Amino acid sequence: MNWSRSALAVVMLFQSALVLAQVPRTPAVPGARVYIIEPRDGATIKGPVKVVMGLAGMGVAPAGADFPETGHHHILVDVDKAPAADAPIPVDDNHRHFGKGQTEAVLELPPGRHTLQLLLGDRNHIPHNPPVMSQRITITVEK
């Protein structure tokens, strides 16, 4: 019984991957950009860290909402390599999702140096084509 449940789970995962692979990437509006308004690059902050996210040339909409020329924010924390452009952005401590359309967030980060970068995702959490990504900033969090 456990084997058949495991096999079913593998088949369902494979089918989900095939469906996602067939989802076309959403085009980005030419010239669209995301940027971090706050904190400033090089800032030293006593946590928690308030992040204010900006977007120009496109609109913000919740994940799942099918509105043209929109997306929602993801904050990449201490990520050196951008996630795959043709797959949903991972969900973990390094890839923070704001699928309700939030433009501000408060992050609990441990003391030390951290990098922050924004990546806009479409209704399916997939980066636009081409990706709409901010410059990476570096901050220091103090105790």
Secondary structure, DSSP 8 states (H G I E B T S, - for coil): -HHHHHHHHHHHHHHHHHHHHHS---B--TT-EEEEEES-TT-EEESSEEEEEEEESSEE--TT---TTEEEEEEEES-SS---TTS----BTTEEE-TT--SEEEE---SEEEEEEEEEE-TTS-B-BS--B---EEEEEE-
